[in-house]
Amino acid sequence: MQFFEYLCGMSGFKIFCTYLILGWGVFFTSCSVEMAKPEKKQTLVIASDFLHEEDTLIFKQFVQKHKIRVVIRHLSPEDLIAKLKDARFNSGIDVVLAQNAYTALRLNNLGLLYDFEKTPESSTNTNRYISYKHNFVGIGLDPFVFNYPVDSIRTATRYHDLRTQPSYHLLSNWDMLSFFSPIRKETNQSKTYEWMKDWKSHTALRPEKGPWADSVRVNLCKYSQLTKVQDSTWLSYSKEIAFPESRGMGTHYELVVLSIVDQAEHFDAATKFIAFCENPGYNELINKKIHRFPIYDFLELRKSAPRFYPVPIDKLVQNDEMILRMMKKLPD
């Protein structure tokens, strides 16, 4: 100890000791600052076939509530399937938000979705649109509606009327699966095919900018499409539409679905997101922003909504592959 004090008494070594003490002080200070840094905000990556990057504002409340950053990647179902098959567990995608249930069915058949049966707590019991069999959660309803030209006589008021009256439509092949599923549920395969053939012989894809032909007095489309078409014959969707029914059973609809990708990197964030979207208050808010109807019939947005076709979702989607085969056989 006396030897150490003797060395410190030497001017050169005293400077050395001073720098040594200061150096250790800076080291411990930097360590304490590093430890005090907040953790990086967790990220949830959503792949969607109808939302885009700028639509992250729709989930602003989720970001604020859970402090999780949301990223949306717009991908067609085909591009999404190809990416997940190629990258498998390194796709960088956590959740799939699709505008129809058939996308989830295809992904699930390929083993690309997480098995919801392992985490039943991720969904509420009051949601009637969950499929544990196909690993998706329904979060929004997009009914198939009729829109009419100005001052036309509404001769078509039921889906059945489309078999005999000229019409336009805005449906994709995947939309048609959801549209025809209740018809297949009500009747046999042969009669369903005849229904589809009659409809196809009387309908045509609606001209992008109009005008309508004089013989056409009704247009079949999804509710969400009403805000996207802008021309002189397209009327205000809030007043000039009808919600047809199928034999008094209810209005057909497309289901917006959520699924978790197998081996999702941010699994905890994904389960929180699904629970958020199923929350009645947030569910109503989200569907208002995406121009759909909430899944719960006791909410304000559903008071002016149609009576939706009541059959459990698994009983509707089970016929999708059969309907797709029938569609391919329809005459041009």
Beta strands, then each sheet from edge to edge (+ up, - down):
strand 1: 42-48
strand 2: 68-74
strand 3: 95-98
strand 4: 130-131
strand 5: 136-147
strand 6: 167-169
strand 7: 203-205
strand 8: 219-222
strand 9: 241-242
strand 10: 253-260
sheet 1: 2+ 1+ 3+ 10- 5+ 4-
sheet 2: 2+ 1+ 3+ 10- 5+ 8- 6- 7-
sheet 3: 2+ 1+ 3+ 10- 5+ 9-
end
